[in-house]
Amino acid sequence: MQIGVPREIKNLEFRVGLSPSSVRALTEQGHQVMVETNAGVGAGFSNTDYHAAGAAIVTAAEAWQQAMVVKVKEPLPKEYDYLQTEKLLFTYLHLAASRELTEALMRSGVSAIAYETVEKNNRRPLLTPMSMIAGRLSVQFGARFLEKQQGGSGVLLGGIPGVSPGHVVVLGGGIVGTEATKMAVGLGARVTLVDINLDRLNQLEELFGARVQLLYSNSANIETAVSQADLLIGAVLVPGQRPPTLVPRSLVEKMPNGAVIIDVAVDQGGCIETIRPTSHSEPVYIEAGVLHYGVANMPGAVPRTATEALNNSTLPYVLKLANMGLKALDKDNALAEGLNVLNYQLMHPAVKATFPDLV
Ligand SMILES: NC(=O)c1ccc[n+]([C@@H]2O[C@H](COP(=O)([O-])OP(=O)(O)OC[C@H]3O[C@@H](n4cnc5c(N)ncnc54)[C@H](O)[C@@H]3O)[C@@H](O)[C@H]2O)c1
């Protein structure tokens, strides 16, 4: 199959759909890959790297002309014209968030498979690596914003012998929360994790033993923990819903001056009342004396790692699609769950439920 990899044009998006090693895996199986000039530069992959992996370096229009297009982010309005011919599009789409894009895909005749709805055993394998990265970054960023010169309280999360470590409170012990906890424990911080799912708390005890205080999620426990937190990480998810507001403004006001909030769940609305979306260029603001970080695409800060992590998860599906085309969906239920648009029609139940008038 002929596969195109356009450069991402979304502001400050440096990831790329296929890494050179994925290109090599595809060309080794006889596929042809056309990569747009400089598509990988932001992630640290040069045109020469792609050429060495067997790709041809082409223009944006040529990359978009291929039978399958592999991307990272959803097509933007400037790219809608490229969607005119029948082709396979494999990327993050988040259609429920954009009626405009949903209609553009339906008009185009494209077969669109969304990374975020590929589902295996009730898990979303193409979202997991990004949640892992965001969880790990949350502690890295938190430690940085606690520095005095960044506006923080000047607490070193790990402390040193003779000085108490910082206190990290993690709300939600799923993928993001677990990775954040691993990093915080690794730094030597005191860590409290709160989750509403007792089975999950039991699993986390297996992982962290007595090293982490594991608390059931209720307002009393949250109030005690958060009012003493140097770093508060929001990592709650209720699938398909806006997360509950677990930390009201009145509790933020009780946090130490110069404490840091990283609400990773901000992409779904956030679980801390005072959070609002921020960007990589202006990541924090101060409210009630507390630094707030609300970047909704945290993995964009580490495009090299994020591209490789994403490719490790997407490549098996890209290979199946390249080898079998749409027939791959009949052989792979997880991939079939990813189908959002086919033959000018909406296919995914959740997107249909969001836009019933388009069905
Ligand atoms: N900002 C970013 O760049 C970025 C990147 C990746 C993921 N995310 C977001 O991070 C959030 C978490 O993702 P995840 O993959 O860890 O989800 P997950 O489903 O693995 O974990 C969510 C956890 O929240 C817990 N939870 C639900 N309700 C709760 C409550 N009332 N109190 C305490 N815990 C509760 C669940 O039991 C679960 O353990 C999601 O909103 C996701 O979209 C953001």
The ligand as a MOL file (V3000), in Angstrom:
LIG
                    3D

  0  0  0     0  0            999 V3000
M  V30 BEGIN CTAB
M  V30 COUNTS 44 48 0 0 0
M  V30 BEGIN ATOM
M  V30 1 N -3.7010 16.7970 29.8650 0
M  V30 2 C -3.1990 15.8420 29.0920 0
M  V30 3 O -2.2910 16.0660 28.2840 0
M  V30 4 C -3.7350 14.4450 29.2040 0
M  V30 5 C -3.0600 13.3630 28.6170 0
M  V30 6 C -3.5520 12.0670 28.8100 0
M  V30 7 C -4.7170 11.8710 29.5630 0
M  V30 8 N -5.3680 12.9590 30.0990 0 CHG=1
M  V30 9 C -6.5790 12.8350 30.9290 0
M  V30 10 O -6.2310 12.3730 32.2260 0
M  V30 11 C -7.4180 11.8550 32.8450 0
M  V30 12 C -7.1140 10.5110 33.5020 0
M  V30 13 O -6.8250 9.5590 32.4890 0
M  V30 14 P -6.4580 8.0410 32.8300 0
M  V30 15 O -6.0030 7.4370 31.5460 0
M  V30 16 O -5.5870 7.9540 34.0100 0 CHG=-1
M  V30 17 O -7.8970 7.4640 33.2170 0
M  V30 18 P -8.1980 6.0880 33.9930 0
M  V30 19 O -9.5770 5.6860 33.6070 0
M  V30 20 O -7.0790 5.1290 33.8060 0
M  V30 21 O -8.1780 6.5240 35.5360 0
M  V30 22 C -9.1420 7.3390 36.1200 0
M  V30 23 C -9.2270 7.0060 37.5880 0
M  V30 24 O -10.1080 7.9720 38.2090 0
M  V30 25 C -10.7710 7.2760 39.2520 0
M  V30 26 N -11.9480 8.0360 39.7010 0
M  V30 27 C -13.1480 8.1810 39.0980 0
M  V30 28 N -13.9580 8.9400 39.8570 0
M  V30 29 C -13.2490 9.2860 40.9740 0
M  V30 30 C -13.5340 10.0470 42.1280 0
M  V30 31 N -14.7300 10.6150 42.3080 0
M  V30 32 N -12.5530 10.1900 43.0550 0
M  V30 33 C -11.3450 9.6230 42.8900 0
M  V30 34 N -11.0200 8.8780 41.8140 0
M  V30 35 C -11.9690 8.7060 40.8660 0
M  V30 36 C -11.1170 5.9330 38.6200 0
M  V30 37 O -11.4550 4.9650 39.6080 0
M  V30 38 C -9.8200 5.6200 37.8780 0
M  V30 39 O -8.9290 4.8600 38.6840 0
M  V30 40 C -8.4610 11.7830 31.7110 0
M  V30 41 O -9.2880 12.9230 31.7760 0
M  V30 42 C -7.6080 11.8470 30.4580 0
M  V30 43 O -8.3460 12.3460 29.3410 0
M  V30 44 C -4.8990 14.2260 29.9210 0
M  V30 END ATOM
M  V30 BEGIN BOND
M  V30 1 1 1 2
M  V30 2 2 2 3
M  V30 3 1 2 4
M  V30 4 1 4 5
M  V30 5 2 4 44
M  V30 6 2 5 6
M  V30 7 1 6 7
M  V30 8 2 7 8
M  V30 9 1 8 9
M  V30 10 1 8 44
M  V30 11 1 9 10
M  V30 12 1 9 42
M  V30 13 1 10 11
M  V30 14 1 11 12
M  V30 15 1 11 40
M  V30 16 1 12 13
M  V30 17 1 13 14
M  V30 18 2 14 15
M  V30 19 1 14 16
M  V30 20 1 14 17
M  V30 21 1 17 18
M  V30 22 2 18 19
M  V30 23 1 18 20
M  V30 24 1 18 21
M  V30 25 1 21 22
M  V30 26 1 22 23
M  V30 27 1 23 24
M  V30 28 1 23 38
M  V30 29 1 24 25
M  V30 30 1 25 26
M  V30 31 1 25 36
M  V30 32 1 26 27
M  V30 33 1 26 35
M  V30 34 2 27 28
M  V30 35 1 28 29
M  V30 36 1 29 30
M  V30 37 2 29 35
M  V30 38 1 30 31
M  V30 39 2 30 32
M  V30 40 1 32 33
M  V30 41 2 33 34
M  V30 42 1 34 35
M  V30 43 1 36 37
M  V30 44 1 36 38
M  V30 45 1 38 39
M  V30 46 1 40 41
M  V30 47 1 40 42
M  V30 48 1 42 43
M  V30 END BOND
M  V30 END CTAB
M  END
